[in-house]
Amino acid sequence: MLFATRPKCFSGIYDVEKRETFTIEDYTIAENDENSGVRLLSMDDRFNIIDDESFLTVDEAIYELEPDNISEKDWKELI
């Protein structure tokens, strides 16, 4: 199972150690190899993972981005 979407507006993550802001170009929800949950990946324009969060279900991961105006209908199932 793999889902993906793009942010509707600017979204970024500030890395305190590098003192740099990374722009998020894509979000992906994928099965977690370590357990039965899923991972929400925030990626840059080269598909490098900027941030990685774990959730128990796809619905929980999708709900995490609702404040950014990304809803369930915005996700596309890839596999």
Phi and psi restraints in degrees (value plus and minus 20) as a CYANA .aco file:
   2 LEU   PHI    -171.0  -131.0
   2 LEU   PSI     108.5   148.5
   3 PHE   PHI    -144.8  -104.8
   3 PHE   PSI     130.4   170.4
   4 ALA   PHI    -166.0  -126.0
   4 ALA   PSI     133.8   173.8
   5 THR   PHI    -176.1  -136.1
   5 THR   PSI     148.7   188.7
   6 ARG   PHI    -135.2   -95.2
   6 ARG   PSI     127.7   167.7
   7 PRO   PHI     -82.3   -42.3
   7 PRO   PSI     126.2   166.2
   8 LYS   PHI    -102.7   -62.7
   8 LYS   PSI     -41.0    -1.0
   9 CYS   PHI    -163.3  -123.3
   9 CYS   PSI     157.6   197.6
  10 PHE   PHI     -74.2   -34.2
  10 PHE   PSI     113.5   153.5
  11 SER   PHI    -161.8  -121.8
  11 SER   PSI     113.8   153.8
  12 GLY   PHI    -169.5  -129.5
  12 GLY   PSI     144.6   184.6
  13 ILE   PHI    -146.9  -106.9
  13 ILE   PSI     110.9   150.9
  14 TYR   PHI    -114.2   -74.2
  14 TYR   PSI     104.1   144.1
  15 ASP   PHI    -113.6   -73.6
  15 ASP   PSI      91.3   131.3
  16 VAL   PHI     -84.1   -44.1
  16 VAL   PSI     -62.0   -22.0
  17 GLU   PHI     -83.8   -43.8
  17 GLU   PSI     -63.8   -23.8
  18 LYS   PHI    -108.1   -68.1
  18 LYS   PSI     -29.7    10.3
  19 ARG   PHI      33.3    73.3
  19 ARG   PSI      30.5    70.5
  20 GLU   PHI    -164.3  -124.3
  20 GLU   PSI     123.9   163.9
  21 THR   PHI    -120.2   -80.2
  21 THR   PSI     110.7   150.7
  22 PHE   PHI    -125.3   -85.3
  22 PHE   PSI     111.8   151.8
  23 THR   PHI    -104.4   -64.4
  23 THR   PSI     112.0   152.0
  24 ILE   PHI    -108.0   -68.0
  24 ILE   PSI     102.1   142.1
  25 GLU   PHI    -121.4   -81.4
  25 GLU   PSI     -48.7    -8.7
  26 ASP   PHI    -166.9  -126.9
  26 ASP   PSI     128.6   168.6
  27 TYR   PHI    -135.9   -95.9
  27 TYR   PSI     121.2   161.2
  28 THR   PHI    -153.6  -113.6
  28 THR   PSI     119.8   159.8
  29 ILE   PHI    -133.2   -93.2
  29 ILE   PSI     103.7   143.7
  30 ALA   PHI    -154.8  -114.8
  30 ALA   PSI     137.0   177.0
  31 GLU   PHI     -81.5   -41.5
  31 GLU   PSI     123.4   163.4
  32 ASN   PHI    -110.4   -70.4
  32 ASN   PSI     100.7   140.7
  33 ASP   PHI     -87.9   -47.9
  33 ASP   PSI     -44.6    -4.6
  34 GLU   PHI    -102.5   -62.5
  34 GLU   PSI     -44.9    -4.9
  35 ASN   PHI    -173.6  -133.6
  35 ASN   PSI    -188.8  -148.8
  36 SER   PHI    -107.1   -67.1
  36 SER   PSI     -16.1    23.9
  37 GLY   PHI    -104.1   -64.1
  37 GLY   PSI    -182.7  -142.7
  38 VAL   PHI    -148.7  -108.7
  38 VAL   PSI     142.3   182.3
  39 ARG   PHI    -137.1   -97.1
  39 ARG   PSI     116.6   156.6
  40 LEU   PHI    -122.7   -82.7
  40 LEU   PSI      93.4   133.4
  41 LEU   PHI    -125.1   -85.1
  41 LEU   PSI     111.7   151.7
  42 SER   PHI    -124.3   -84.3
  42 SER   PSI     105.6   145.6
  43 MET   PHI    -146.7  -106.7
  43 MET   PSI     133.4   173.4
  44 ASP   PHI    -106.7   -66.7
  44 ASP   PSI    -191.6  -151.6
  45 ASP   PHI     -89.7   -49.7
  45 ASP   PSI     -30.0    10.0
  46 ARG   PHI    -128.5   -88.5
  46 ARG   PSI      -6.2    33.8
  47 PHE   PHI      43.0    83.0
  47 PHE   PSI       6.4    46.4
  48 ASN   PHI     -98.8   -58.8
  48 ASN   PSI     118.7   158.7
  49 ILE   PHI     -97.1   -57.1
  49 ILE   PSI     102.4   142.4
  50 ILE   PHI    -114.0   -74.0
  50 ILE   PSI     -60.3   -20.3
  51 ASP   PHI    -164.2  -124.2
  51 ASP   PSI     131.7   171.7
  52 ASP   PHI    -163.6  -123.6
  52 ASP   PSI     100.1   140.1
  53 GLU   PHI    -145.3  -105.3
  53 GLU   PSI     125.5   165.5
  54 SER   PHI    -123.9   -83.9
  54 SER   PSI     122.6   162.6
  55 PHE   PHI    -158.7  -118.7
  55 PHE   PSI     140.8   180.8
  56 LEU   PHI     -97.9   -57.9
  56 LEU   PSI     -54.1   -14.1
  57 THR   PHI    -156.0  -116.0
  57 THR   PSI     143.2   183.2
  58 VAL   PHI     -82.2   -42.2
  58 VAL   PSI     -61.4   -21.4
  59 ASP   PHI     -79.2   -39.2
  59 ASP   PSI     -59.9   -19.9
  60 GLU   PHI     -83.9   -43.9
  60 GLU   PSI     -61.3   -21.3
  61 ALA   PHI     -85.5   -45.5
  61 ALA   PSI     -62.2   -22.2
  62 ILE   PHI     -83.7   -43.7
  62 ILE   PSI     -62.5   -22.5
  63 TYR   PHI     -80.9   -40.9
  63 TYR   PSI     -52.0   -12.0
  64 GLU   PHI     -77.6   -37.6
  64 GLU   PSI     -52.2   -12.2
  65 LEU   PHI    -119.2   -79.2
  65 LEU   PSI     -19.5    20.5
  66 GLU   PHI     -78.5   -38.5
  66 GLU   PSI     -56.3   -16.3
  67 PRO   PHI     -81.3   -41.3
  67 PRO   PSI     -40.8    -0.8
  68 ASP   PHI    -110.5   -70.5
  68 ASP   PSI      -4.0    36.0
  69 ASN   PHI      43.4    83.4
  69 ASN   PSI       9.2    49.2
  70 ILE   PHI    -127.7   -87.7
  70 ILE   PSI      97.2   137.2
  71 SER   PHI    -131.0   -91.0
  71 SER   PSI     158.3   198.3
  72 GLU   PHI     -77.9   -37.9
  72 GLU   PSI     -55.8   -15.8
  73 LYS   PHI     -89.1   -49.1
  73 LYS   PSI     -36.6     3.4
  74 ASP   PHI    -100.0   -60.0
  74 ASP   PSI     -37.5     2.5
  75 TRP   PHI    -102.8   -62.8
  75 TRP   PSI     121.5   161.5
  76 LYS   PHI    -135.2   -95.2
  76 LYS   PSI     110.8   150.8
  77 GLU   PHI    -101.0   -61.0
  77 GLU   PSI     104.7   144.7
  78 LEU   PHI    -116.3   -76.3
  78 LEU   PSI     -56.7   -16.7
